[in-house]
């Protein structure tokens, strides 16, 4: 039992240091050797847990899968309403602003190309689209789909689009939810175009 706790703790330490270096220097400019050096371990010890930088990035993404799957299941079980849409985006923002997620989100925003190239990145994209689909239930119009997706991206975009110096994560989250709410308000207002006479 103690060994697995130690292994889990080591993996988390490695991920934290890798995230720190990736954010400081960039993904491409950071080597596994540098991560090992900062941790004070051998490269072989690091390889025991992660064989490549891609494996490290995949671990960041996979950490989110469980939370995303739970949120999608919860959202799909709720009635279609404006209140449900706001609750879904609120819960999503809670997960994005909790714990180490702000640092992970900053890394994702800075390294879109890396994320897109990995299977885990594509899986994350599919989950995002599925969550957006739950937001526009009852209004599957193109504008409803776009508003739902942009409401989720309002949470993501706050990490790079809001550049005010000294802004706190709490303020950033409040602004993201305000913008998301404006987008969500237009879902369900779509009326079909008039038919030709």
C-alpha positions, 0 to 999 in steps of 0.5 A: 500500500505504501509503495503505490502511495509513494509511486502516485506521489512521485507521479504527481511531483513529476507532473507538477515540475513538468507543468512548471517547466513547460509553462516557463520554457515551453513544451518544445524547449523542455527536455526530460533531462531538465525535468529529472534535474529539477526533481533531483532524480535520474533520467531512468527514475523519471522514465519509470513513470513517463517514457516521453513528454507526450506521456506527461501531456497525455496524463494532464488530459486524462486527469480531466476525462473522469470529471468531464464524463461525470459532468456530461452524465449529470448534464444529460440527466437534467431537464432542458432549461436555461437554468440547467445550461447555466448550472452545467457551465458553472460546474464546468468552470468550477472544475477548470478553476480548481486545484492545479487546473489553472496551470494546466489550462494555461499550458493547454492554451500555450501548446495547442499544437501539441495537444491536437497531435495526441490521441488524448487531445482528440478525445478531449475535443470529443468530450467538449463537443459532447458537453456542448451538445448537452447545452444546446439540447432543444435548440440544435440550430447552427446558432444554438450549437455555436453559442453552446460551444462558445459558452464553454470556450469562454471559460477556456479563453479567459486564460489567455484573452483576459490580460489585465494585470493583477486579475485574480482567478476568481475575477477571471472566472466571474468574467468568463461566466458572465460572457458564457451566460450571455451566450447561453441566453440566446439558446432556445430563441432560434426560430425557424426561417420563414418558408417560401410562399 
